[in-house]
Amino acid sequence: MNLKAIKKRLLNKERALKQIRVIYSHLVSMSDEELMEYLDIKDDKELFEYIKDLFISKEPNKKSLIKKCRYTDNSGRAKNLYSSEREAKRVAEYIYNTQKILLKIYPCPDVYGWHLSKI
Ligand SMILES: [Zn+2]
């Protein structure tokens, strides 16, 4: 890779991380490394794929920052949105203790909040 290509890649990375911080405004104080770890992004390639998923979608209005979460569960109902990670963790623990179902917590790609998903 020549210098120009490296520069371009770094710029793209910077832009991608900036876009993520716009969406997840509560993560704004995290360093690049913390942010990528938090979102479970292992390398630059995954970062660009993540951004692509977020912004480049065939669905209309996907690009805009939607106030209401559009995600639905298997039965088509709106997915539960937890307003804090702690709350989501508590629910996940409760479900694990009562039903032995292991759930993962992830930040909603649309709005501020967290979802639970089967692993
Ligand atoms: Zn959501």
py3Dmol code that shows the C-alpha trace and the ligand (Angstrom):
import py3Dmol

protein = """\
ATOM      1  CA  MET A   1       0.000   0.000   0.000  1.00  0.00           C
ATOM      2  CA  ASN A   2       1.382   3.394  -0.893  1.00  0.00           C
ATOM      3  CA  LEU A   3       1.266   6.424   1.359  1.00  0.00           C
ATOM      4  CA  LYS A   4      -1.742   7.916  -0.393  1.00  0.00           C
ATOM      5  CA  ALA A   5      -3.744   4.730   0.040  1.00  0.00           C
ATOM      6  CA  ILE A   6      -2.809   4.520   3.722  1.00  0.00           C
ATOM      7  CA  LYS A   7      -3.836   8.132   4.216  1.00  0.00           C
ATOM      8  CA  LYS A   8      -7.149   7.521   2.509  1.00  0.00           C
ATOM      9  CA  ARG A   9      -7.811   4.467   4.618  1.00  0.00           C
ATOM     10  CA  LEU A  10      -7.065   6.321   7.832  1.00  0.00           C
ATOM     11  CA  LEU A  11      -9.341   9.149   6.781  1.00  0.00           C
ATOM     12  CA  ASN A  12     -12.136   6.687   6.034  1.00  0.00           C
ATOM     13  CA  LYS A  13     -11.620   5.071   9.399  1.00  0.00           C
ATOM     14  CA  GLU A  14     -11.743   8.418  11.156  1.00  0.00           C
ATOM     15  CA  ARG A  15     -14.928   9.304   9.302  1.00  0.00           C
ATOM     16  CA  ALA A  16     -16.494   5.940  10.124  1.00  0.00           C
ATOM     17  CA  LEU A  17     -15.768   6.312  13.825  1.00  0.00           C
ATOM     18  CA  LYS A  18     -17.124   9.841  13.745  1.00  0.00           C
ATOM     19  CA  GLN A  19     -20.378   8.603  12.215  1.00  0.00           C
ATOM     20  CA  ILE A  20     -20.686   5.958  14.901  1.00  0.00           C
ATOM     21  CA  ARG A  21     -20.240   8.624  17.574  1.00  0.00           C
ATOM     22  CA  VAL A  22     -22.999  10.699  15.974  1.00  0.00           C
ATOM     23  CA  ILE A  23     -25.389   7.780  16.218  1.00  0.00           C
ATOM     24  CA  TYR A  24     -24.276   6.520  19.598  1.00  0.00           C
ATOM     25  CA  SER A  25     -23.867   9.888  21.216  1.00  0.00           C
ATOM     26  CA  HIS A  26     -23.467   8.277  24.626  1.00  0.00           C
ATOM     27  CA  LEU A  27     -20.218   6.683  23.405  1.00  0.00           C
ATOM     28  CA  VAL A  28     -18.656   9.968  22.438  1.00  0.00           C
ATOM     29  CA  SER A  29     -16.112   9.930  25.251  1.00  0.00           C
ATOM     30  CA  MET A  30     -14.711   6.537  24.316  1.00  0.00           C
ATOM     31  CA  SER A  31     -11.414   6.221  22.506  1.00  0.00           C
ATOM     32  CA  ASP A  32     -11.361   4.614  19.064  1.00  0.00           C
ATOM     33  CA  GLU A  33     -10.138   1.363  20.579  1.00  0.00           C
ATOM     34  CA  GLU A  34     -12.783   1.359  23.314  1.00  0.00           C
ATOM     35  CA  LEU A  35     -15.495   2.144  20.812  1.00  0.00           C
ATOM     36  CA  MET A  36     -14.509  -0.703  18.521  1.00  0.00           C
ATOM     37  CA  GLU A  37     -14.234  -3.100  21.415  1.00  0.00           C
ATOM     38  CA  TYR A  38     -17.603  -1.983  22.750  1.00  0.00           C
ATOM     39  CA  LEU A  39     -19.298  -2.587  19.415  1.00  0.00           C
ATOM     40  CA  ASP A  40     -17.398  -5.845  18.963  1.00  0.00           C
ATOM     41  CA  ILE A  41     -15.591  -4.618  15.854  1.00  0.00           C
ATOM     42  CA  LYS A  42     -12.295  -6.431  15.484  1.00  0.00           C
ATOM     43  CA  ASP A  43     -10.565  -4.611  12.640  1.00  0.00           C
ATOM     44  CA  ASP A  44     -10.894  -1.943   9.969  1.00  0.00           C
ATOM     45  CA  LYS A  45     -12.637  -4.333   7.621  1.00  0.00           C
ATOM     46  CA  GLU A  46     -15.351  -5.042  10.165  1.00  0.00           C
ATOM     47  CA  LEU A  47     -15.627  -1.339  10.918  1.00  0.00           C
ATOM     48  CA  PHE A  48     -16.358  -0.516   7.283  1.00  0.00           C
ATOM     49  CA  GLU A  49     -18.866  -3.354   7.076  1.00  0.00           C
ATOM     50  CA  TYR A  50     -20.538  -2.055  10.210  1.00  0.00           C
ATOM     51  CA  ILE A  51     -20.821   1.421   8.706  1.00  0.00           C
ATOM     52  CA  LYS A  52     -22.136  -0.031   5.472  1.00  0.00           C
ATOM     53  CA  ASP A  53     -24.849  -1.884   7.383  1.00  0.00           C
ATOM     54  CA  LEU A  54     -25.778   1.276   9.224  1.00  0.00           C
ATOM     55  CA  PHE A  55     -25.895   3.699   6.351  1.00  0.00           C
ATOM     56  CA  ILE A  56     -26.151   1.877   3.091  1.00  0.00           C
ATOM     57  CA  SER A  57     -29.386   0.020   3.083  1.00  0.00           C
ATOM     58  CA  LYS A  58     -32.074  -0.481   0.502  1.00  0.00           C
ATOM     59  CA  GLU A  59     -34.690   0.496   3.037  1.00  0.00           C
ATOM     60  CA  PRO A  60     -35.844   4.082   2.620  1.00  0.00           C
ATOM     61  CA  ASN A  61     -35.001   6.521   5.388  1.00  0.00           C
ATOM     62  CA  LYS A  62     -32.429   4.177   6.814  1.00  0.00           C
ATOM     63  CA  LYS A  63     -29.873   6.956   6.585  1.00  0.00           C
ATOM     64  CA  SER A  64     -31.772   9.342   8.773  1.00  0.00           C
ATOM     65  CA  LEU A  65     -31.524   9.078  12.506  1.00  0.00           C
ATOM     66  CA  ILE A  66     -34.834   7.576  13.443  1.00  0.00           C
ATOM     67  CA  LYS A  67     -36.363   8.576  16.722  1.00  0.00           C
ATOM     68  CA  LYS A  68     -38.342   5.414  17.128  1.00  0.00           C
ATOM     69  CA  CYS A  69     -36.758   2.015  16.962  1.00  0.00           C
ATOM     70  CA  ARG A  70     -37.803   0.114  13.861  1.00  0.00           C
ATOM     71  CA  TYR A  71     -36.490  -3.248  14.917  1.00  0.00           C
ATOM     72  CA  THR A  72     -38.945  -6.068  15.355  1.00  0.00           C
ATOM     73  CA  ASP A  73     -38.752  -9.523  16.845  1.00  0.00           C
ATOM     74  CA  ASN A  74     -39.633 -12.777  15.096  1.00  0.00           C
ATOM     75  CA  SER A  75     -43.335 -12.145  15.501  1.00  0.00           C
ATOM     76  CA  GLY A  76     -43.133  -8.680  13.999  1.00  0.00           C
ATOM     77  CA  ARG A  77     -43.605  -6.711  17.208  1.00  0.00           C
ATOM     78  CA  ALA A  78     -41.355  -3.835  18.102  1.00  0.00           C
ATOM     79  CA  LYS A  79     -38.279  -5.084  19.914  1.00  0.00           C
ATOM     80  CA  ASN A  80     -37.947  -4.162  23.565  1.00  0.00           C
ATOM     81  CA  LEU A  81     -35.688  -1.174  23.882  1.00  0.00           C
ATOM     82  CA  TYR A  82     -33.903  -0.747  27.206  1.00  0.00           C
ATOM     83  CA  SER A  83     -32.886   2.741  28.113  1.00  0.00           C
ATOM     84  CA  SER A  84     -29.726   1.683  29.885  1.00  0.00           C
ATOM     85  CA  GLU A  85     -27.209  -1.067  29.478  1.00  0.00           C
ATOM     86  CA  ARG A  86     -27.634  -1.878  33.144  1.00  0.00           C
ATOM     87  CA  GLU A  87     -31.350  -2.399  32.709  1.00  0.00           C
ATOM     88  CA  ALA A  88     -30.776  -4.657  29.707  1.00  0.00           C
ATOM     89  CA  LYS A  89     -28.224  -6.643  31.732  1.00  0.00           C
ATOM     90  CA  ARG A  90     -30.671  -7.096  34.584  1.00  0.00           C
ATOM     91  CA  VAL A  91     -33.348  -8.409  32.242  1.00  0.00           C
ATOM     92  CA  ALA A  92     -30.840 -10.721  30.530  1.00  0.00           C
ATOM     93  CA  GLU A  93     -29.757 -12.085  33.920  1.00  0.00           C
ATOM     94  CA  TYR A  94     -33.354 -12.593  34.966  1.00  0.00           C
ATOM     95  CA  ILE A  95     -34.166 -14.478  31.763  1.00  0.00           C
ATOM     96  CA  TYR A  96     -31.062 -16.595  32.145  1.00  0.00           C
ATOM     97  CA  ASN A  97     -31.857 -17.426  35.773  1.00  0.00           C
ATOM     98  CA  THR A  98     -35.480 -18.273  35.095  1.00  0.00           C
ATOM     99  CA  GLN A  99     -35.366 -19.761  31.601  1.00  0.00           C
ATOM    100  CA  LYS A 100     -31.711 -20.674  31.053  1.00  0.00           C
ATOM    101  CA  ILE A 101     -31.692 -18.662  27.863  1.00  0.00           C
ATOM    102  CA  LEU A 102     -28.455 -16.837  27.225  1.00  0.00           C
ATOM    103  CA  LEU A 103     -28.968 -13.401  25.691  1.00  0.00           C
ATOM    104  CA  LYS A 104     -26.515 -10.868  24.409  1.00  0.00           C
ATOM    105  CA  ILE A 105     -26.873  -7.153  24.841  1.00  0.00           C
ATOM    106  CA  TYR A 106     -26.229  -4.790  21.984  1.00  0.00           C
ATOM    107  CA  PRO A 107     -26.815  -1.096  21.358  1.00  0.00           C
ATOM    108  CA  CYS A 108     -29.683  -0.260  19.043  1.00  0.00           C
ATOM    109  CA  PRO A 109     -28.384   0.913  15.672  1.00  0.00           C
ATOM    110  CA  ASP A 110     -31.287   3.342  15.327  1.00  0.00           C
ATOM    111  CA  VAL A 111     -31.815   5.117  18.599  1.00  0.00           C
ATOM    112  CA  TYR A 112     -30.287   5.440  22.027  1.00  0.00           C
ATOM    113  CA  GLY A 113     -30.975   2.219  23.861  1.00  0.00           C
ATOM    114  CA  TRP A 114     -30.166  -1.451  24.079  1.00  0.00           C
ATOM    115  CA  HIS A 115     -31.682  -4.667  22.836  1.00  0.00           C
ATOM    116  CA  LEU A 116     -31.386  -8.280  23.828  1.00  0.00           C
ATOM    117  CA  SER A 117     -30.823 -11.024  21.334  1.00  0.00           C
ATOM    118  CA  LYS A 118     -30.436 -14.783  21.523  1.00  0.00           C
ATOM    119  CA  ILE A 119     -26.850 -15.929  21.100  1.00  0.00           C
TER     120      ILE A 119
END
"""
ligand_1 = """\
1
ZN
Zn -33.592 -0.771 18.071
"""
view = py3Dmol.view(width=600, height=400)
view.addModel(protein, "pdb")
view.setStyle({"model": 0}, {"cartoon": {"style": "trace"}})
view.addModel(ligand_1, "xyz")
view.setStyle({"model": 1}, {"stick": {}})
view.zoomTo()
view.show()
